[in-house]
Amino acid sequence: MSRFFVPKQAVKGNRILISGSEAHHILDVMRLKVLDKVVAFDGTGKEYVGFIKDVKRKSLVVEVVETRSPLSKTASRITLIQAIPKKDKMDYIVEKATELGVDTVLPVMTKRTIVRWDERKSISNVSRWKRIALEASKQCGRRDIPRIGDVKDFEEALKNSSEYDLAIIAALTEERSGLKDALKGFGGGKIAIAIGPEGDFTPGEVGSAIENNFKPVSLGSRVLKSDTAAVAALSILNYEFTE
């Protein structure tokens, strides 16, 4: 069944007015017609099942026959603080983080981050990552869309540590515990996990994270690439905290 995103304000009672790029996709790409069944979600956790009722040149109306609540309950909301890797690996990380249920992605620049962007380039990339998150949400059946933060320095991202019930940083420092041990006894809540760039966080960055109540953790005996580390860590958290 075809699945699309609609802004919350497009839902009016048992009708949804769809226009713009989604209408183009429905009508011109998918070639759907009146009475075809569709599913729409508004990014807040709600999903709507309905039928195309009326089609105009650049818009259509869907009549809703069923409204669904979120698919599953999660014991935690996860924020991924991700050092931006080189090439297009951040695209992959955003896509997989969306599929794995992350609540927020905060892209950060660290001392060893290879890429360096001006403000215009950063804004452009964040816009692309938001589109990737939206498309991934549509594809994987999410009824919400993760928040993609603006690019900021790692030290700045640490300042919000008081918002989290558990904050962890994956690093190669000797003084660290296993991720399993760090999660032991934690019943759920807001979690932040920081993943470093190629070359890992610097000792100074790890020290700053510890000062801001982040716990250094290991993701295993092997050294993982940045994108692999993000997916591995989120997969573990997804397993632990999704019913």
C-alpha positions in Angstrom: 0.0 0.0 0.0 1.3 3.5 -0.9 2.5 5.5 2.1 3.0 9.3 2.2 3.7 12.2 4.5 1.3 15.1 5.1 1.7 18.0 7.5 -0.5 18.0 10.5 -2.5 21.0 9.3 -3.5 19.2 6.1 -5.7 16.8 8.2 -9.2 18.3 8.6 -11.4 15.8 10.4 -11.8 12.8 8.1 -10.3 14.5 5.1 -6.7 15.2 4.1 -5.8 17.7 1.4 -2.5 16.8 -0.2 -0.6 19.1 -2.5 2.9 20.0 -3.6 5.6 17.4 -4.1 3.6 14.6 -2.4 0.6 15.2 -4.6 3.0 15.1 -7.6 4.4 11.8 -6.4 1.0 10.3 -5.8 -0.5 11.4 -9.1 2.3 11.6 -11.6 4.9 9.0 -10.3 2.7 6.4 -8.6 -0.2 7.0 -11.0 -2.8 6.5 -8.3 -6.4 7.3 -9.0 -9.7 8.0 -7.3 -10.7 5.1 -5.0 -7.1 3.9 -4.6 -6.2 3.1 -1.0 -3.4 5.1 0.6 -1.7 5.5 4.0 -0.5 8.9 5.3 1.3 10.0 8.4 1.8 13.5 9.9 5.0 13.1 11.8 3.4 13.3 15.2 2.8 9.5 15.6 -0.5 9.3 13.9 -1.2 7.4 10.7 -4.3 7.6 8.5 -5.7 5.0 6.2 -8.0 6.2 3.5 -9.1 6.4 -0.2 -8.4 9.0 -2.8 -11.8 10.8 -3.1 -11.1 13.8 -5.4 -8.3 14.6 -7.8 -7.4 18.0 -9.2 -4.5 19.0 -11.4 -2.0 19.6 -8.5 -3.8 18.3 -5.4 -6.0 15.6 -4.2 -8.3 14.8 -1.2 -8.1 11.6 0.8 -11.1 10.4 2.8 -9.9 8.9 6.1 -11.5 5.6 7.2 -9.1 4.7 10.0 -6.7 6.6 12.3 -3.9 4.6 13.9 -1.8 5.2 17.0 2.0 4.6 17.2 3.2 1.1 16.3 5.1 0.4 19.5 6.0 1.9 22.9 9.6 2.8 23.6 11.0 3.0 27.0 13.6 5.6 25.9 14.1 8.5 23.5 17.5 8.4 22.0 19.7 11.3 20.8 22.6 10.5 18.5 25.4 13.0 18.8 27.3 12.1 15.6 30.7 13.4 14.5 30.3 14.1 10.8 32.3 11.5 8.8 33.8 12.1 5.4 32.1 11.6 2.0 28.4 10.8 2.1 28.5 8.5 5.2 26.3 10.9 7.2 23.5 10.3 4.7 23.7 6.6 5.5 23.8 7.2 9.3 20.7 9.5 9.2 18.8 6.9 7.1 19.7 4.0 9.4 19.2 6.0 12.6 15.7 6.8 11.4 15.0 3.2 10.7 16.3 2.3 14.2 14.0 4.7 15.9 16.3 7.5 17.0 14.5 10.6 18.3 17.1 13.2 17.4 20.4 13.4 15.4 22.8 16.1 16.3 25.6 16.4 13.7 28.8 17.8 15.3 32.3 18.9 14.3 35.1 17.6 16.4 38.9 18.2 16.5 39.5 15.2 14.2 36.5 15.8 11.9 38.0 15.7 8.3 35.2 17.7 6.6 35.1 21.5 7.1 32.1 23.5 5.9 31.0 27.1 5.9 27.6 28.1 7.2 25.9 27.8 3.8 27.2 24.3 3.2 26.2 23.2 6.7 22.6 24.5 6.2 22.4 22.7 2.8 23.6 19.4 4.3 21.1 19.6 7.2 18.3 20.2 4.7 19.3 17.1 2.8 19.5 15.0 6.0 16.0 16.2 6.9 14.7 15.0 3.5 16.6 11.7 4.0 15.0 11.2 7.5 11.5 12.0 6.0 12.0 9.5 3.2 13.3 6.8 5.6 10.4 7.3 7.9 8.0 6.8 5.0 9.8 3.7 3.9 10.2 2.0 7.3 6.7 2.6 8.6 7.6 5.2 11.2 4.7 7.6 12.2 7.1 10.3 13.4 10.2 11.9 11.9 13.4 12.3 13.9 14.7 15.8 14.5 17.9 16.7 12.7 19.8 19.4 14.6 22.0 22.2 13.1 25.7 21.5 12.8 27.5 22.6 15.9 30.8 22.0 17.7 31.0 18.9 19.9 31.8 21.0 23.0 28.6 23.0 22.4 26.5 19.8 22.1 27.8 18.6 25.5 26.2 21.6 27.2 22.8 20.0 27.1 23.9 16.9 29.0 21.6 17.8 31.9 18.6 17.0 29.7 19.5 13.3 29.5 18.9 10.5 32.0 21.8 8.6 30.6 24.7 10.0 28.5 27.3 7.8 27.0 30.3 8.3 24.7 31.8 5.6 22.5 35.5 6.0 22.7 38.8 4.1 22.5 40.0 5.5 25.9 41.4 2.8 28.3 39.1 3.9 31.1 35.7 2.8 29.8 33.0 0.2 30.5 31.2 -2.1 28.1 27.9 -0.7 26.7 26.1 -3.6 28.4 27.5 -2.6 31.8 26.6 1.1 31.2 23.0 0.1 30.5 22.7 -2.2 33.5 20.0 -1.1 35.9 18.8 1.7 33.6 15.1 1.6 33.4 14.6 4.0 30.5 14.4 7.7 29.8 16.2 10.1 27.6 19.5 8.7 26.3 22.4 10.5 24.5 25.1 8.5 22.7 28.1 10.3 21.2 29.9 8.7 18.2 33.3 10.0 17.1 34.9 10.7 13.7 37.6 8.8 11.8 40.4 8.8 14.4 38.1 8.8 17.4 37.6 11.7 19.9 40.6 13.4 21.3 41.5 12.8 24.9 40.5 16.4 25.6 37.0 15.8 24.1 36.5 12.6 26.1 37.6 14.5 29.2 35.0 17.3 28.5 32.3 14.7 27.9 33.1 13.0 31.3 32.9 16.5 33.0 29.5 16.8 31.5 28.4 13.4 32.9 29.0 11.3 29.8 30.1 7.7 30.5 32.9 6.3 28.2 31.9 3.0 26.7 33.3 0.3 24.5 31.3 -1.2 21.5 33.4 -4.3 21.5 36.9 -5.5 21.0 37.1 -4.4 17.4 37.7 -0.8 16.2 34.6 0.2 14.2 34.3 2.8 11.5 32.2 5.8 12.5 29.1 4.8 10.5 29.3 1.2 11.7 29.7 2.3 15.3 26.5 4.5 15.0 24.4 1.6 13.6 25.8 -0.9 16.1 25.1 1.3 19.1 21.6 2.2 18.0 20.8 -1.4 17.2 21.7 -2.4 20.8 19.7 0.5 22.3 16.8 -0.3 20.0 16.9 -4.0 21.2 17.1 -2.9 24.8 14.4 -0.3 24.9 11.7 -1.2 22.3 8.9 -3.4 23.4 
